[in-house]
Amino acid sequence: MKRQVVIGFIGTQLDGTSGGAGRWEKWRPTVSLGMHEDFAVDRMELLVDQRRFRRLSEQLIEDMQSVSPDTEVKLHDVHLADPWDFEQVYAALFDFVADYPFDTEHEDYLVHITTGTHVVQICWFLLAEARYLPGRLIQTAPPRQQRAGNPGSYAIIDLDLARYDRIAQRFADLRTQTTEFLKSGIETRSPAFNRMIEQIERVAGKSKAPMLLMGPTGAGKSKLAANVFELKKQRQGLAGRFVEVNCATLRGDGAGSALFGHVRGAFTGAASDRAGLLKSADGGLLFLDEIGELGLDEQAMLLRAIEDKRFPPLGGDKEIDSDFQLIAGTNRDLGNAVREGRFRDDLYARLNLWTFYLPGLKERSEDIEPNLDFELARYARLHGEQVRFNREARAHFLRFATSPDAAWTGNFRDLGASIMRMATLSDAGRITTAVVDEEIARLRRLWNGRSADNEPGEIDFVALLGNDGADALDRFDRVQLAEVVRVCRASKSLSEAGRTLFQASRERRGSVNDGDRLRKYLGRFGLEFSGIGARP
């Protein structure tokens, strides 16, 4: 059996006594711990200011020996100039815990939280909950009718919340609600994305350090940053605003002025003082999107503002205070930017403590369907009209949206705009296959004209095969057919194209008819050489 040790303060009010026989008619929480028949205390570690309460301490030791002779009592001299000062109390108890020789292999520890000020009780709780103090809490209560020999009651509180099913479930439900809030209420199906959101939730609740959100344009960095602000506002009581800045729009003197403010006459056109956006975010959260576009001078000033919470405005000597929390966003690889000398390594190191990558829509194809429902619900809220797909149209759109042919270069912005267009063009609140076909063609044209990744001469399979034919292509056939079409368009005749395509294999055969071989291949897709744009 392990020895049972109780740690606590001598209560100068509740444990106090005049020293006469009448003290036994009074319930005293510390003495009561030695009076329970079903609760044995092997040792008591009692904290007290011995210079002020020596007599009380001696009386209490004497009474403990009377009610529980086997209990060893040790006193620890702790002086608190102000027992209601949180910082002072926590520091004193932390020092006590840090120096105490805990022996958890042979002893169980209970912290008595009935005595001491409310600040003392809170500090005991925090130390036990953080496991600085390896024990449980014990709380005592007086009997309904105080009389000699009645010790009242006691309750032991184990801070391992996993043992309390209802409490554990409430925490689990709250965490689920929080992560759903960060995801804007969308039931995402991507395990990796969900794990990332759970990590962001923990960081947002516990850390004030800068956070870096990486990912392509349109992946949702701005919306996530705004949601993190709302979460921090609920949990930490942020009194300031959410300030969002797209650094790609800041250039020259205007960049420094917009961020840090300026004094009158700092540069041409500075007719009056300006506070700046960092000051506007004081007490709140600042989201600097596309931070990789900031100039090196602005990066240096930003680093100082993050670390010192102070910075000078342009042209000014007097520094400005601003205590803001920072989230930065970028669609660039800042590590490469550091190596190329376009981004400060010290600022990158400061931002890179909590870095999260938001994948684009093409990397989260399993989330297209729930986002589709989300966008339809948003359309209904904005326009007061419920719009739905018919079954065939929904399957047709999802088949295209999740296929390799769907580039989604604008990510969720493209998807939101696409659903908005189809909903607007629908008749009687139903999106049909015809509406989906028009939208797919529109998206293909949009991506072919906008994507920087498209190679010259990219094949438009919709124009070549129609919507149904393009959707029916396997990825393997898509790659192979694209090369065949390119060769045909670069050749004068079917025979020339055949010789180019089958040059290696034709040398291993005695008789060849490459043109006929090519004609049969094109026929599989309903194509003829003359109809695919061959060169005259």
N, C-alpha and C positions, 0 to 999 in steps of 0.2 A: 504494500500500500504506500502511495506517495504521501508525503507530509503536506498538510494543508496550511497555506500561508495567506493571511489577510493583510492587505496594504491599504492605508487610508489616513486621513487627517483626524486628529482629535478635534471634535466639534466644540468650539469655545462657547457656543450657546446651548446646543442640545446636550453635550456631555458635561456642561458646567454644573457645579454643585457648591453649595455652601459648606459642605463638609460634615453636616449633621446627619442624624439617623434618618431624617426625612428624605434624604437623597434616594433611598431605596423605594420610595413611593413614586418617584419620577422615572419615566422611561428614558434611558440613555442609550443611543444607538450603538456606540462602541462596546459598552459593557454588555448589552443584550446579546452580542455575538457569542459570548462565552456561556450563555444561559440556555441554549437550545439543546434538548436531549438528542436530537437527530443530526446535530451539526457540531463536529469537533474541530477546534482551531488549534493547530500545533504551535503556530507562532504569529504574532502580530507585529507588523512594522508600522509604527505610528509617527506621522509627521506633525511637528508642532514647533511654534516659536518658543523655545525654552526660556528665553530671557523674559518674556512677558507672561508665560503660562506654566511656569515651573511647578507651582503648587498644585494646579489642576492636573498636571501630568503625574505627579507623585501620587495624588489621591486616586487617579484612574488606575494606575498600576496596582495599587493596593487592592482596589475593588475587583480587578480582574483576577488577581491571585485568590481572592475570596470565592468567586463564583466558578473559576476554572483554573485550579492549581496547576494543571499540566500545560497550560498555555504560556509560552515564553513571550514576553513583551519587550520590544526594542524601540527606543525613541530615536528620531532623526531630527536634528535641529534645522528648521527651514524658516528663514525670515522673509516675509512678504510685506514690503512697505505699503503696498496697496493690493489687497487680495481680490479686488475687482478689476485690476489691470490685466487684460488678457495676455499681452506680450510678456509681462513680468511673470505671471503665473505659469504660462506654458514653458518659458525658459527654465524656471526653477524645477518644474516637474520633469522636464526633458533631461536636465542635468542629473536629477536623482535616478531616473530610469537608466541613463547611460552608464552610471557608476555602480549600479546595483548588481551584485553577483548572482544572477538568475541561474538556477539549476533545475531546468525543466525535466530532466531525466528522473529526478528524485522528489520534486516538489510541484504541487499545483498552486497557482496564484489567483487570488480573488481581490479585486479592487473595490473597496467600500465607497460608494458614491453618494451615500446619504448625508455625510458630513462635509463641511466646507461650503464655500460660496458656490453659486451657480456657475461661475467662471471656472472654479476648480473642477466641478463635476464635468463640465464640457471638455476641459483639457484632459482629464482622465479618460473620457470616452475616445477622444481623438487619438491619444497615445495607444490605447488598447486596440482600436479599430485599425490603425496603421501597423499593428504588430510590433511597435517599439516596446510595448509592454506585453509579454507573452502570457496573458491571463484573461479571465472572464470578469465580468462585473457582478457585484452583489449589492442588492438594495434592501434596506430594512425599513420596517414600518411599525408604528406603535400599536398596541392593542386598542380595541374600541373603548375599554374601560381600564384606565391605568391602575394597577395595584401591584404590590410587592410580589416579586417572583414571576411576573408575566413578561416574557421577553418580546412579545409581539410576533411579527412574521418576518420572513426573509424570502428573497427571490434571486436566483442566479440567472444572469443574462449572458448567453453565449453570442458573441458578435459574428460567429460563422453563419451568415444569413442563409447559406445554402441548406441549413438544417430546418429552416422555417419555410415550408412549402408555399404558404400563401404570400409571404413577403417576397420570396424568390420569384414567384409567378408575377407579382405586381411589378417588380423590377424588370423582368423579361418583357412584359407587356409594354412598359414605358419605353424600353429600349427599342422595341419594334415600332412603336408610334414615332419615336424620334427619327429612326432611320428612314421610315416612310416619308416623314416630313422633309428630310434632306433630299430624298429622291422625288420631291414634288408630288408625292402621292401615287407614283407609278409603280406597279408591281413588276419590277424587273426580274428577269429570269436568268441573268448572267451571274454565275457564282462568284467570279472574280470581281465584278462590279459591286455586288452586294457586300463582299468582304471589305472592299475599299471604303464603302460608305460607313460600315461599322467602325473602321479605324478612324475615319474622319470624325465620327460622332464622339469617340473617346477623346481624341485630341482636342476637339472644340470644347469639351466639358472640363478638361484638366489643364490645358496649356494656353499661355498667352503669347507663345513664340510665333514668329511669322510662319505662314503656310504657303507652299508653292503648288499651284494647280497647273499641270502640263496637259497638252492635248490639242488636237486640231481645232480650227475655228468652227464654231457651231456645235461643239461637243457638250456644251452646257456649263462652262466654267463660271460665267457671270451669274446664272441662276443659282448654282450651288453656293457661290460666295454669299449671295443675298440670304439664302436659307441658313448658312452657318451663322451669319450675323443675327438672325432672328433667334436661333438656338442659344447663342451666347447671351443675347439680351434677356432671354427668359431665365437662364441659369446664373449668370453673373451680374445681372442688373446693369448692363451697359446703358449709360445715360446719353451717349452721343449718337450721331447719325451713321447711316451707311452711305459712304461716299465712293462712287465708282468713277474711275478715270481710264480712258483708253489711251495708253501712252503713245500709240501710233499716230495720234492726232496732234501731239505736242512737238513743236519744232522751235529751234533757236531760243531767243530770249523768252519767247512765250512759254516754253516748257518750264523753265525755272520759275517764272512768274506765276504760272498756273498752279504749280505744286507748292512752292515755298512762299509765295507772295512777294511783294516788292514795296519799297518806299517811293515816295514821290521823287521824280527826277532820276530814278535808277537807270533808265534808258529812254531813248526817244519815244514819246508817246505815253510815258508813265506820268500822267497828270495828277494822280492821287495815290494814296496808299492802298494796298490790296492785301487781304489776309492770306489767301492761298488755300488750296484744298487740304493740305496736311493739317492746317489749323482747323479747318471745318470739320475734320474727322476726330477732333479732340474728344476723348471719352467714348469713341465709337470704333467703327471698323472701316479701314481704307482698303479698297480693292483696286489694285493697279494691274489692269489687263494689258497684255502685250508689253510686259516690262522689258523685254529684250530690245525694244525700240528706243529706250531712253539713251540719251547721250552719256558719255563717261563723266562729265562734270555733274550732271544731275544724279548719276549713280553714286558719286562720292558724297553728295549732300544728303541723299536718301539714307545711306549707310549711317551717317552721323545722327540723323533724325531717329532712326530705329534704335540705335544703341544708347543715345543720350537723352532722347525725348526732347531735344532742344535743337534749334537750327536758326541761322540768321536769314532774314528775307533778302532778296536781291537788293544790293545797294545800301543795306542797313548794317549797323553795328550792334544794335540791341537784339539779343536772341529771343526767339519765341518758344514758349513751352507748348507741347502737344503730346498727350499720352494716348496714342491710338494703337489699335491692333491691326496687323497687316496681313492681307492675303494678296499674293501676286499670281498672275496668270500669264501663260506664254504658249505659243504654238511652235516655238523654236527650241532647238537643243542648246540650252545655255552652256552646257559643258563645252560644246564645240565653239560657241561664241567666246568663251574664256580663252580657249587655246588660240583663237584667231585674234585676240586682243580687242574684241568688240564689247566685252562685258567684264566687269571687275571681278577678280577671283574672290576678294574678301566679301563683296556683297553676295556673290553666289553662295559662298560658304555659310553666310548668315541666313539666306533664304532656304538653304537645302536641308534644314533640320527635318522638316515635315514636307515631303514631296509626294504628290499623288498624281498619277497619270489617268486622265479621263479618256477612255477609248472612243473613237469615232463610231458612228452608227454602223458602218460596214463591219467593224470588229465586234458588234453586239447584235448580230442579225436576229438572235432569239428574242431581243427586246423590241423588235419592230412592231409585232402584233399588239402588245400592251400599250405602246406609244400611239399606235393607230387609234385605239379606243380612247386614250387620253385626249388626243387632238379632236376627235369627234365630240367628246363631252365638253371640251373648251369651246368649240364652235357653237354648241347648243347654248352655253352660258352667255356667249357674246351676242348671239343673234336671236335667241329665243325660239329656235327652231331645231327640232330633233331630226337628224339626218343619219341614215344607216345604209350600209351596203346590202345588196341582195347577195344570196349565198355564192353564186357563181362569180360575181364581181369581186367579192372579198377574197375568194380563193385565188382568182386571177391576179389581183394586185399583190397579194402576199407572195405568190410564186415569183413574180417579177422582182419585188422589193428585196427578197432574200437570195436572189440569184447573183452569180458573179457579174452579170451585165449591169447591175444597179450600182453606180459609182458612189452615190450619196456624198458628193464632194462638199456639199454644204452641211452635211450631217443632219442633226435634228431640225435645223432651220429648213432644209430642203423638204423633209418629211412633213413638217407642220404646214409649209406653204402648199405642198401637194394635196394634203387632206383638205385644206381650206378651199383650194380651187375646185376639187371634185364636189365638195359639199355645196358650194355656190352654184355649180352648173347642174346639180341634180334636180330632177323633176319629182314633185310630190314627196320629197324627203327620202328618195331612194337613189343610191348610186348604182348605176347599171354597168354592164360589161362595156358598152359603147363609151361611156364616160371614162372608164378606166383605160381603154385603148387610147383615147385621145391624150390622157394624162401621161401614159407611158411614153408615147411619141414625143410629147412636150419635154419630159425629163431627159430623154435621150438627146434631143437637140440642145437642151440647156447644158448638159454635161460635156457633149462634144465640143461645144463652143467655149466652155469655161475652164475645163480641166487642163492644168499644165502638164499632166502626166500623159496625155494622149499623144501618141506618135503620129507624125504626118502620114496621111493616107489611111487612117483608121477606118475599118469597114463598118458601115451602117447596116447591120443585119436586118433591121426593121424595113428599111427601104428595099433591101434585097429579097427578103423572104416573107415580109408581112409580120404583124405582131405575133400571130400564133406560131408561125414558123420559127421566129427568133426565140420565142419562149421555149420551144421544144428542143432547142439545140443543147446537147451536153457540152460541158466545158471543153472536153477533149475535141469534139467536132468543131467547136467554135474556133479554137486555135488553129486546127488543121485547115478548115475551110477558109479562114482569113488569109492564110499564106497562099492557098491555091488561087483565090480571087486576085490577090496582088500580082501574082505571076501572070495570070491571064490578062489583066489590064495592062501589063507591061509588054505583052507579046503581040506580034502581028497576026498570028494565026493560031488555030487550035493545035496544029502539029508542033509549032515552035514552043508553045506553052507546055505541051506534053513532053517534048525533048528536054526542056529545062527541069521539069518536075521529076522525071524518071531517069535522069542521066546515069546514075550509078547502076540501077538495076537493068537498064536496057543493054549495058555492055556485057551482062552475063547471059543474055538470051540470044538465040540464033536468029529468030524473026521477031520483029516488034511492030506494034501499032500503038504508039504512045497517044496519038490523037483519040483513038477509039477508047483507050483506057481512061483518058481524062473525061471523055464525053459520058461514059458510064458513071464516073464518080460524081460529076455535076448533076446527072440525072437523079441521083439519090435524093437531092434536095430540090428537085423540080427546076433546075437551072440549065441554061444553054450558054455556050461561049459567047454567042452574039448578043446576049441580053444582060451581060454583067459589066458592060462598059469597057470592052476591049479596045485597045488603041487602033485607030484606022490604019 
